[in-house]
Amino acid sequence: MQQDYRDRIAAGIARSRAFIQYVFPPHEGDGKAFAYTIGLTNQNLPELLIVGLDLNTSSHVLRKAIDELLEVKASGQSISDGFVGKKVLEGYDAIFRELPIEIASSKYALLANSYYGKDVPVMQVVFPDEEGRFPWNPQCSRHLAAGQSMVIDFTKEG
């Protein structure tokens, strides 16, 4: 990682508790855009990943998720796979799913790993459809489920 980008990440962490890295697919039709945090590792929290949203919405949702995780941690509660975020989305819950570290670190949090010099834990922030159904629910919008599937294939989970 180049020093000027490392400095940019450090400044983002100092200013906002986490830097948000947005990743576009290399070519149209070559995958999904996603965003992830760099900086939560400093606070003994997993980095966060969100898939299938535009840059502004991703940033907004991730910032709300960061706020909630820090609040939960400050209250002494633990955060684990399946944690239900009540304050991330207006009118809906969000569920935080732990990603396999060997996959997340090799494909989806590359700059976080480079910044910290180690593989970091990552959780995907998963959001429901308009009816409140999550991607693993068979009645959930298949478009929404497919849009969030990347590491975890929600279209096949039951």
Secondary structure as UniProt FT lines:
FT   HELIX           3..16
FT   STRAND          19..23
FT   TURN            28..29
FT   STRAND          34..38
FT   HELIX           40..43
FT   STRAND          47..51
FT   HELIX           55..74
FT   TURN            75..76
FT   TURN            81..82
FT   STRAND          83..89
FT   TURN            90..91
FT   STRAND          92..98
FT   HELIX           101..103
FT   HELIX           104..108
FT   HELIX           110..116
FT   STRAND          122..126
FT   TURN            130..131
FT   TURN            135..136
FT   TURN            138..139
FT   HELIX           142..148
FT   TURN            154..156
//
